[in-house]
Amino acid sequence: MTPNNAPRASLRRLRPHALLLATLLATLPLHAAPPEAATVEADWILEKLARPAPMRTGFVELRGSALLKAPLRIVGEYQRPRDGVLVREVRAPYAEVTTITPGAVTIARAGKSPRTFALSRAPELAGLQASFGALLAGDRALLERHYRVASAGTRQRWTLALTPRDAELAAKVQNITLHGRGAELRCIETAPAGDGDVQRTLLAGAARVAQGMDDAAALTALCRGNAAK
């Protein structure tokens, strides 16, 4: 082999190694820097949460108080027998059924006569009906009549923040934050205006997990999606 041919022969010997190196380098970005998940949009969340009536879902509600060592745990079920009607049935630690219809609220407790009053007297319940109705209908326009809407997170783990537009409701509720995974709404955090503890309502899979939990910090983590389950 002549000197002039030596470099060319060396290149022929190195070429398989160079091709292997090039192949490895080409695959590195796929493993070293996976694409980031896209930020979730409010319309996508509302589309996934939409449920036609009738529907029902269990809940575990946690109410904190300076007078209590642990949050008060209220267990029950939300029901939507038909459009425009929301039923909140409490099963423990007491029995109570609240039925919210357009313009009116009826509260029934065992051993007592049902009480019915105008929905305008309870802006929190009016806001509950409006938010649940709009969420279950997937109706963003209806939701935005009552709240300013902002989404965050990814489709795998998201939040939807609702800030009341109505002054009367805003005087009682600072904001409502929904936490979810995919198509499942798992928890609702309601922050009161002024002093007071955040009220947390765990739903669906989170409510089932919460049945066996007593620790307040663990329940908060479960609500916000930080728990393992």
C-alpha positions as CSV (number, residue, x, y, z in Angstrom):
1,M,0.0,0.0,0.0
2,T,1.4,3.4,-1.0
3,P,1.7,6.3,1.5
4,N,-1.0,8.1,-0.5
5,N,-3.5,5.3,0.0
6,A,-2.8,4.9,3.8
7,P,-5.1,7.7,5.0
8,R,-7.9,6.3,2.7
9,A,-7.5,2.8,4.1
10,S,-7.5,4.2,7.7
11,L,-10.8,6.0,6.9
12,R,-12.3,2.8,5.6
13,R,-11.3,1.0,8.8
14,L,-12.8,3.8,11.0
15,R,-16.0,4.3,9.1
16,P,-18.0,1.6,11.0
17,H,-17.0,3.1,14.3
18,A,-17.9,6.6,13.1
19,L,-21.3,5.4,11.9
20,L,-21.9,3.8,15.3
21,L,-20.9,7.0,17.1
22,A,-23.2,9.1,14.8
23,T,-26.1,6.7,15.5
24,L,-25.6,7.0,19.3
25,L,-25.3,10.8,19.2
26,A,-28.5,10.9,17.1
27,T,-30.5,9.0,19.8
28,L,-29.1,11.0,22.8
29,P,-31.5,14.0,22.6
30,L,-34.5,11.7,22.7
31,H,-33.5,10.3,26.0
32,A,-31.7,13.2,27.6
33,A,-34.3,15.9,26.8
34,P,-37.8,14.5,26.4
35,P,-40.3,17.1,25.1
36,E,-42.2,19.0,27.8
37,A,-45.9,18.3,28.3
38,A,-48.0,21.0,26.8
39,T,-49.8,23.4,29.2
40,V,-53.4,22.3,29.6
41,E,-56.2,24.6,28.4
42,A,-59.4,25.3,30.2
43,D,-61.5,24.2,27.3
44,W,-59.8,20.8,27.3
45,I,-60.5,20.4,31.1
46,L,-64.2,21.4,30.7
47,E,-64.6,19.0,27.8
48,K,-63.3,16.1,29.9
49,L,-65.4,17.0,32.9
50,A,-68.7,17.2,31.1
51,R,-71.2,14.6,32.3
52,P,-74.8,14.4,31.1
53,A,-77.5,14.1,33.7
54,P,-78.2,12.0,35.6
55,M,-74.9,11.5,37.4
56,R,-73.6,11.1,41.0
57,T,-70.3,11.1,42.8
58,G,-69.2,10.5,46.3
59,F,-67.4,13.2,48.3
60,V,-65.4,13.7,51.5
61,E,-65.5,17.3,52.7
62,L,-63.0,18.6,55.2
63,R,-63.8,21.7,57.2
64,G,-61.1,23.2,59.4
65,S,-61.8,25.2,62.6
66,A,-59.7,26.8,65.3
67,L,-62.0,25.1,67.8
68,L,-61.3,21.6,66.4
69,K,-58.1,19.5,66.8
70,A,-58.8,17.9,63.4
71,P,-60.9,19.0,60.4
72,L,-64.5,18.1,60.5
73,R,-65.0,15.2,58.0
74,I,-68.3,15.2,56.2
75,V,-69.1,12.2,53.9
76,G,-71.8,12.0,51.3
77,E,-72.7,12.2,47.7
78,Y,-73.4,14.8,45.0
79,Q,-76.3,14.0,42.6
80,R,-77.5,15.7,39.5
81,P,-80.8,14.0,38.7
82,R,-81.5,16.3,35.8
83,D,-80.2,19.6,34.3
84,G,-80.6,22.6,36.7
85,V,-80.9,20.5,39.8
86,L,-78.1,19.7,42.3
87,V,-78.5,17.5,45.3
88,R,-76.0,17.3,48.2
89,E,-76.7,14.3,50.4
90,V,-74.7,14.2,53.7
91,R,-74.5,10.7,55.3
92,A,-72.0,11.3,58.1
93,P,-71.6,12.6,60.8
94,Y,-75.2,13.6,60.3
95,A,-77.9,13.0,57.7
96,E,-79.0,16.0,55.6
97,V,-80.2,16.5,52.0
98,T,-79.8,19.8,50.3
99,T,-81.6,20.2,47.0
100,I,-80.7,23.2,44.8
101,T,-83.1,24.1,42.0
102,P,-83.3,27.2,39.9
103,G,-84.1,30.0,42.4
104,A,-84.7,27.9,45.5
105,V,-83.0,25.7,48.1
106,T,-84.6,23.0,50.2
107,I,-82.8,21.5,53.2
108,A,-84.2,18.3,54.8
109,R,-82.9,16.7,58.0
110,A,-84.2,13.5,59.7
111,G,-87.0,14.3,62.2
112,K,-87.4,17.9,61.1
113,S,-89.7,19.6,58.5
114,P,-87.8,20.6,55.3
115,R,-86.9,24.2,55.0
116,T,-87.1,26.0,51.7
117,F,-85.7,29.5,50.9
118,A,-84.7,31.6,48.0
119,L,-81.4,30.8,46.4
120,S,-80.5,34.6,46.5
121,R,-80.2,34.3,50.3
122,A,-77.3,31.8,50.0
123,P,-74.8,33.1,47.4
124,E,-72.4,30.3,48.3
125,L,-75.0,27.7,47.2
126,A,-75.9,29.8,44.1
127,G,-72.2,29.7,43.2
128,L,-72.0,26.0,43.9
129,Q,-75.0,25.3,41.6
130,A,-73.6,27.6,38.9
131,S,-70.1,26.1,39.0
132,F,-71.2,22.5,39.1
133,G,-73.9,23.0,36.4
134,A,-71.4,24.7,34.1
135,L,-68.7,22.1,34.7
136,L,-70.9,19.1,34.2
137,A,-72.3,20.7,31.1
138,G,-68.8,21.6,29.8
139,D,-70.2,25.2,29.3
140,R,-67.3,27.7,29.6
141,A,-69.5,30.6,28.6
142,L,-71.9,29.9,31.5
143,L,-69.0,29.3,33.9
144,E,-67.4,32.7,32.9
145,R,-70.7,34.5,33.7
146,H,-70.0,33.8,37.3
147,Y,-66.2,33.3,37.5
148,R,-62.9,34.4,36.0
149,V,-61.3,31.1,34.8
150,A,-57.6,30.2,34.7
151,S,-56.0,26.8,34.0
152,A,-52.5,25.6,34.8
153,G,-50.5,22.3,34.8
154,T,-50.7,19.5,32.2
155,R,-53.4,17.1,31.1
156,Q,-52.0,14.5,33.5
157,R,-52.2,16.9,36.5
158,W,-54.1,20.2,36.2
159,T,-55.8,22.9,38.2
160,L,-58.7,25.2,37.2
161,A,-58.9,28.4,39.3
162,L,-62.3,30.1,39.6
163,T,-62.5,33.7,40.9
164,P,-66.1,35.0,41.6
165,R,-67.3,37.9,39.6
166,D,-70.4,38.5,41.7
167,A,-69.6,40.9,44.5
168,E,-71.9,39.2,47.0
169,L,-70.3,35.8,46.4
170,A,-66.8,37.4,46.4
171,A,-67.5,38.8,49.8
172,K,-67.7,35.2,51.1
173,V,-65.5,33.2,48.7
174,Q,-62.1,34.4,47.6
175,N,-61.5,31.7,45.0
176,I,-62.2,28.1,44.1
177,T,-59.5,25.8,42.8
178,L,-60.2,22.5,41.1
179,H,-57.6,19.8,41.1
180,G,-57.7,16.9,38.6
181,R,-55.9,14.2,36.7
182,G,-57.0,13.6,33.1
183,A,-60.8,13.4,32.9
184,E,-61.2,13.0,36.7
185,L,-62.0,16.0,39.0
186,R,-60.4,14.8,42.3
187,C,-60.7,17.8,44.7
188,I,-62.2,21.3,45.1
189,E,-60.5,23.8,47.4
190,T,-62.6,26.8,48.5
191,A,-60.8,29.7,50.0
192,P,-63.0,32.0,52.1
193,A,-62.7,35.8,51.8
194,G,-61.0,37.2,54.8
195,D,-60.2,34.9,57.8
196,G,-61.1,31.3,57.8
197,D,-59.7,27.9,56.8
198,V,-59.7,26.5,53.3
199,Q,-62.5,24.0,52.7
200,R,-61.5,20.9,50.8
201,T,-63.9,18.5,49.0
202,L,-62.4,15.3,47.8
203,L,-64.2,13.6,45.0
204,A,-64.2,10.3,43.0
205,G,-61.0,8.3,43.4
206,A,-59.5,10.8,45.9
207,A,-62.7,10.5,48.1
208,R,-62.3,6.7,48.1
209,V,-58.6,7.0,49.2
210,A,-59.5,9.6,51.9
211,Q,-61.9,7.2,53.6
212,G,-58.9,5.5,55.4
213,M,-56.9,8.7,56.1
214,D,-57.0,10.9,59.2
215,D,-53.8,13.0,58.9
216,A,-54.7,16.6,57.8
217,A,-51.4,17.1,56.0
218,A,-51.9,13.8,54.1
219,L,-55.4,14.8,53.1
220,T,-54.2,18.1,51.8
221,A,-51.5,16.4,49.8
222,L,-54.1,14.0,48.4
223,C,-56.4,16.9,47.4
224,R,-53.6,18.7,45.6
225,G,-52.3,15.6,43.8
226,N,-49.1,15.3,45.8
227,A,-50.0,12.0,47.4
228,A,-48.8,8.7,45.9
229,K,-52.4,7.4,45.4
